[in-house]
Amino acid sequence: MSKLRVHAFTLSLDGFGAGPRQDIDNPLGVGGRTLHEWAFATRTFQKMFGGDGGDTGIDEDFAAAGFANIGAWIIGRNMFGPIRGPWADEAWKGWWGDEPPYHVPVFVLTHHPRATLTMAGGTTFHFVTDGIEPALRRAVEAANGKDVRLGGGVATIQQYLRAGLVDEMHLAIAPVLLGSGERLLEGLDAVQLGYRCIRHVATPNVTHVVLAKSA
Amino acid sequence: MSKLRVHAFTLSLDGFGAGPRQDIDNPLGVGGRTLHEWAFATRTFQKMFGGDGGDTGIDEDFAAAGFANIGAWIIGRNMFGPIRGPWADEAWKGWWGDEPPYHVPVFVLTHHPRATLTMAGGTTFHFVTDGIEPALRRAVEAANGKDVRLGGGVATIQQYLRAGLVDEMHLAIAPVLLGSGERLLEGLDAVQLGYRCIRHVATPNVTHVVLAKSA
């Protein structure tokens, strides 16, 4: 059975998974980038963007685990880009340039149809307009026995959590305050939804926790 | 200048500072006690309740720091007891028995007047009915040059945070989900209020963070 897994989703001390006012200059919202410094420092992320350095250790282990045995991704439309409403044209191809770091099919949740986009390096963006469950079915099929990674953002993960469809969620808690933005665990009861913390380990950069559905 | 300091205030991963449905059997709300296991294990807390064991190390250092140079406390009424509304009689004297672990004047915020209560070991409970600022003035005066510790609960700390009166706040983030209860940092913007994280260090039990007003 394919699992639906969240990895390396970073929260601020006040619970925000992204800063406010996302736009073309602030893909993670204002201040959101500081959340992710631990991840950018890892070897996995450095390699993803063409570097050959990067830290190893616990942070790296968590970053790398997020790419192990993943056969497809699901992301929300705002994680794909800053455009809202109907797609005016086909010009926007994601934040990541010609060769996005997915290398597998990526299912983008949107209310507005758009033709599939084939990128270099094995990434294909499929635009899914009929909801989170059809997107998951298609992603599981595309993953062909591997797991599906649920990327974000906050609203997308919340929808899958409420539907009880997330099997495992690795969160990183960064030592910063954002003050406002989107809170991942607001407006839902993680205990009632069946989650508990099955692992926690901290590094000088962040505290890693893994939440999973109770058996 | 006396500072107003919060110490060892523990939050769940989902941001709750206490569980739901506080009552006589659940002073910290249902499930709230699991938050504080790190603190109960420390030497400071063991000594407080008559034991002579307890862990030392980083958790203990944070627990002990919460009692250093403290000349008075302020606590909310729900931290003093489970009774709501007017005081029916003088029978309830706090959760802590005849000799509470404060050993200094404690100012209890309440809407309902009650005579000062003198306990063994130097603790005096003063019931303050005219609001958070008068309570702070009286506590500062009683502290006589030392600092004032703000105990809790969530609603009390939030009032002082919104008024910009908290100088420093040590939070501990425990690896548990509570699902519901009272969130400390919901409904307020900690960044706009001038706070930032000035220290963070994790142990196998919890992640400690210190928030302070920007200089």
Interface residues (C-beta under 8 A of the other chain):
Chain A: L13 D14 G15 G31 L171 I173 P175 V176 L177 L178 G179 S180 R183 L185 E186 D189 A190 V191 Q192 Y195 R196 C197 H200 A202 T203 T207 V209 L211
Chain B: L13 D14 G15 G31 L171 I173 P175 V176 L177 L178 G179 S180 R183 L185 E186 D189 A190 V191 Q192 Y195 R196 C197 H200 A202 T203 T207 V209 L211
